[in-house]
Amino acid sequence: MIIMGSNVGNIYSNIVFYGQKVQFTIMIKIENLEKIYRTEEVETLVLNKLSFDVREGEFVAVMGPSGCGKSTLLNILGLLDDMDAGQFKFNDIDVSDYTERKRADLRKHNIGFVFQSFNLIDELTVFENVELPLIYTKVSAAERKERVEEVLKQMQIMHRRNHYPQQLSGGQQQRVAVARAVINKPKLILADEPTGNLDSNNGNDVMQLLTELNQGGTTIIMVTHSEHDAKYSHRIIRMLDGKVVTENLLV
């Protein structure tokens, strides 16, 4: 089903699963979002009055040509970058004007990130890379050990716990990155081209991991150029020139 513009909310209100209408709780609400990059000589409008919602438990893929604003949008949703205009609500709380301290606190407890380039720390072992977010949130050493071992087993990378990132294949590194993203049990995972540096087999494995996390209740927003990967999602948002042009509902 293809929806023009940002009318997906009306479609969602009419979805029925197994004979029952389902209530979807809005996790993210973006209204008239604008982002402008400025230099001394030029202004570039990257996001142009962008509006859409993401429901709790959704798996959303964001697609579009390079330069259309996908990664900028992901950075704003992850509270890594500021917006210039508009409103951003997370779990019905307006976070548009949050200070950096408040943004960091919200990130630590609610959002996990998976990047194309893995972003692991070469000097730390697999165990230490995954453990790091728990140190930032002041989890005790005993609980850290238990939780890291649990998630490494879930990601089928426990046998590499004492290895360093450069000793791993690309697929193994991305498993570690996913483990690090979920170690704090975030409500939301933001994935930026998570299979972009992987071959097809390892890419499929990572997409299956994300699908399983979503089936467990985690909301996922994924930026991708891959039509194959996008088909794992519930909804595809297609962007052009900083705007949503179509939304494909895959149900």
N, C-alpha and C positions, 0 to 999 in steps of 0.2 A: 504494500500500500504506500503510495507516494503522497505526501502532504506538502503543499506549497506554503512557504513562509513559516510562521511559528504557531500553527493551529493544532499542534499535537496534543495539547491539554484536552481539547474537546474530543479527540479520538480516544484518548485514554479513559475518559469518563464513561465510555460506552463499551469497554472491553469486558468480556465475560469469560471466565475460566471454569470449566467443568460445571457449567450451568449456573454459576454465581457471579454477580458483578463484584469486581475487586476494587477496593479503595487503595489508591496510591498516595503515599505521603511524599510531599515535595521536599527534597533535601537541598537542592540548589535552585535558586531563582535569580536569573539575570535579566535586567530590564535596561534597555537603551545604553548598553555598555559601549564606551568609546575609549580608544587608546591611540595617542598620537606620539610619534617619535620626531623629535626636533633636532636640527643642527642649526648652525649659524645661517645657512643659506636655504634650507628647505624644511617643510613639514610633511610628514607622511602619515596619513590616516590609516592605521592598521586594523582597528576594529571600529565599525561604523553603525552605531545604534543597534547593537546586537542584543537580541532578546530570546531566551528559551528557558525551559525548566528541565530539571533532571529529578526523577522520582527515586526514592529510597529502594535499593535492590535492583535498579536498572543496570544494564550493560549498554553503554552508548559509545558508538564509534563516530569520530569527527574526521571528515575527509574534505579534500579540496586541493587545488594546485599549490605548489610551493609559493610562499609569500602571501597567502590569503588570510593569515592571522591565526592559524591553528595552534602553533606553539605558544604564541603570545597569550591566547585565550587560556591555555593550560597553565601557564605561569600565573595568571591572575586568579584562576580557580584554586591554585595551590598556595595562594597568598605569598608568592615569591616576587610579584610585580604589582605596581600600583595601576589603577585605572584613572583616566582623566575625567570621565563623566559617567553617569548611570548609577544603578543600584545593584548590589550583590548581597543576597541573603543566603545564609547557610543554616539549615535547620530552623528557618523562620527568624533568624537573628541577623540584622543588618550589619555586615562586616565591612562595608564600603570605606569607612573612616577609621578602621582599627589602627592602633599604633603598632609598630614593629614588634613590641613585646607581646601584645595580645595576639597578633597574627602568629608569632612563633609558638605560643602556647596552644593555640587552636590546631596548628599543623601537627605538633608533637603528639597530640592525643586523638586526632581524627583523620589524618591524611597520610597515605603512603605513596611513594613515588617509584616508578619503574622507568628507566631511561634507556634509549637505544644504545648508548655507549657504556652501560652498566654502572659507571661511576663508583666502582669499588676502590677501596684504599689499598694500594699495592703492599704497603708495609704491615698490614694486618692480615691475620689468617681468616679463613672462611668464618670460623666461629666468632672471631673478634669483630669482623665486619657486620655480622648479623646482630651481635650483642650491642653495638654502639648506640642505637636508638633507646635501648633500655637503660643505658647509663645516663643518657640525657634526661630521662624521666625518673631517675633516681630509684630504680627497682633494685631490690637487694641482690647480692651476689648469688645466693642460693636459688632465688626465683629466676634470675637471669639464666643460669645454667639449665634449669629445667625447661624454660620456655624456648631457649635457643635449640636445645637438643630435640624438642618436640617439633619445631618448625623445620629443622634440617631433615628430620625423618619424613615429614610430610612432603618436602620438596625432593626427596630421594637423593640427598647430597651429604648425608651424615658421614659417609665413608671418606669425605674430603674435608672434614672439619678442621684439620690441622694444616691444610695446604694453603698456599698463597694464591691470589687471583691469577698471576701469570703462569701458574702451574695447571690451570684449568682450561678446558675448551670454552668456546664462546657460549655454547648451550649451558654448560655448567656454571659459568659466570652469571648468566641471566637467571638461573635458578637461585643462586645466592642473592642476587639483587631483588628477586621477588620475595625471598625469605626475609630479607631486611625490611622490605616494604610492609610486610604483614605482621612483623614481630610484635608491634604495639596494638594489634587487633584494630586497625583503623576502620572507620565507617566507609571511607572512600579511598579508592586507589586511582591515581592519575598515571596513565601509561603513555609515554611519548615514543612512538615507533618501536614497541618492545621487541619486535622480531627483525628490525631493520638490518642488524649485523649478523643474522643467523641463517644457516641453510634451511631448506624447507622442512626437514625432519625435526631439527631442534626448534624451529619456529612453531611447528604444530604442537610440540610438547609444551612450549611456553603458553600458547593460546589455550591448551587444555587445562593448564594450571590456573590461568585466569578465569576460565569458565567454571572450574570447580570452586574457586573462591567466591565467585558471583552466586553460584548455586547455594553456597553457605550463608549468603545474606549480604556480602560486601558489594557496595555500589562501585562500578568501574566506568571511568571515562577514558577512552583510548583514542589518541591521534594516530592515524595510519594512512599510508598511501595504498595499502594492500586491500583489494576487493575481497580476496580470500579471507583475510583476517577479520574484515568488517562483518562478514557473515556470521561470526560467532556472537555478534551483539544482538540486542533487542531492537535497536533503532540506530539508523545512520543519519547523522546531521551533515549535510554537504554545504560547504562554505565557498564563497567567492567574493573577493574584494572586501573582506571584513564583515560580510553579512551571511546569514543563513538563507540559502536559496531553495533548498528542498529538505524534507525529512522523510526517510523511508522507514516505516514501522514493520519490523520483521516478527510477526506473531502468528 
